[in-house]
């Protein structure tokens, strides 16, 4: 092989290096871009003992990527998505339930205070009226919180429906990229940008739902949920769909090819998992607890009043109406209830008697059975629910902070391998430039040698 | 470890983000002076605060009850005091009437005074509150305390138609105080006074043993009733003293609770200001470091 040809392969290799470097520099700020570098291989020939070689070849571009780091990135993304999607719901609930002036505790205090005040003059109409007002205010606290919970549930359902659509879109993107990558690899074409695009899609998918990703020999990647249901196999995406159950809850179904599965609601991971956690572990139990407390208050108060007698000696009427199914009117004043109709007396002929009233006053110290708390004192039930919610929110915030740290770390690790460092590229640029110039010099020397030979001949 | 150029930006962003979050939290704390912005900031402390609020609500209600009860007891006291005065006057009249030197005309005029005192006592016994409920009928507050039946035999025309049950007011945890007194003794007195007034008005000689016995009987009845009412007045006064003590106890408990709530829930401004300062310094340092690092590029010297 001649000097001039060896130098030519050198300039071509330097050109490839300059191209790769300029591509890296151009993409220094592109998210998810994986840096590349040419692979230089010296070419040997069988041209005899005095023939050094046949120059340099660039058989491939090296793509600096580490599959393990990508997996780590996606796992961290799922954890972050899970905790981040619950937190807004928890924070809103905390603010509503923790507000001093609109909490159930405050409403119950107000009601008990009004009853307490009525003991001073159990026959006084203004004091009895105050009991009605405070009872109405207490009911409104329950209704307001129950409405917030219902709204949160609606919003979770909407978010889940939107998330499922996003999962479907991303899964079909990954499937399309899979088929293009397989086609490119079959003909040995450059596919780094396709791989980057697919990794970014998978990363977006991991934020939505926990994933397992498996590389296949043909360059495709199979993506499945943590529980094993497939999302993408080769070039075929699965399709998720929401099914609304008779009780208003949602089930996620997965259709792949001709099979259809119910996606288990535990351990989903990602935003879907976070929504599931919030719905199942916080909102639905809290609604039940709220109904337990409201039902207890209505039953106790109405029962005591019904066993008593009003100012006119008639049996006491109900104070509260409890509608467990209603969102906006869970606990309201019973229709037709009047101040004089409250049965505070235990004796039809003694309107000044306050036996039933005194029993009502003690209600806060009586036990109530709340589904998620067991048996607690009525006056303390809301406080304990708030404590429970506060702890759940605190734990989620801590978990979110940890997930964020892990994700940051994973991103840093990924960038450490795949990210572009412009100083490094500057050095490469100089190096390839010098390589190019040196090879051109070799060609020039070869040319001089050739001219000298020609002159000798001529 | 190899560092990618974009890592500087990412680190800077996340440092800015986390410091801003902390500064925002501190600013919110400083704005409302509350250490806990949300229950999750310290769930245990928020449970304690909620319980202290519960205790505060009930103790202040006890104190309101005590204030209202005291005014009821004072009202009772002044009615009873008035009755005591009336009874004293009736007693003076009867003592005077028992004097043998009185003529039947004197006695008749005394009887007129006695009759008006009797009516006054009767009306006071049946005192009502602003809503028309009888004050001294026990818990039978819709029924007159004393009922007058003109058709009954003299000496049995007044009957006590209330009851002696108490209206209990809650003034502390498990502590109740009666807000009412029943005037069950007054019917006997009114009957005796009526008999005396009727007898004295009928032109009798006071020296007649039968008349004298009527006057003496009425005097005895007044003494018994005055004793009884007097002890009820004392009872009202004693109850007010006990309520004052109880109120002071509640005030102490309330103050201790409020202090505890302040200790748990209020922000330590000094501490917060120091923290704010250190975050600000950290933020400035990060910004300066980034400004320096971002100027470092090999391309600048090529």
Interface residues (C-beta under 8 A of the other chain):
Chain A: X28 X29 X90 X91 X94 X95 X97 X98 X100 X103 X105 X106 X109 X110 X112 X113 X116 X117 X119 X120 X121 X122 X123 X124 X125 X311 X313 X345 X347 X349 X350 X351 X352 X353 X354 X358 X361 X364 X379 X380 X382 X383 X384 X386 X387 X389 X390 X391 X393 X394 X397 X408 X411 X412 X415 X416 X417 X418 X419 X420 X421 X422 X423 X426 X427 X429 X430
Chain B: X1 X2 X3 X4 X5 X6 X7 X10 X14 X38 X39 X40 X41 X42 X43 X44 X46 X47 X50 X51 X53 X54 X57 X58 X61 X62 X64 X65 X68 X69 X72 X129 X131 X133 X137 X138 X139 X140 X141 X142 X143 X163 X165 X167 X168 X169 X170 X176 X179 X180 X296 X297 X298 X299 X302
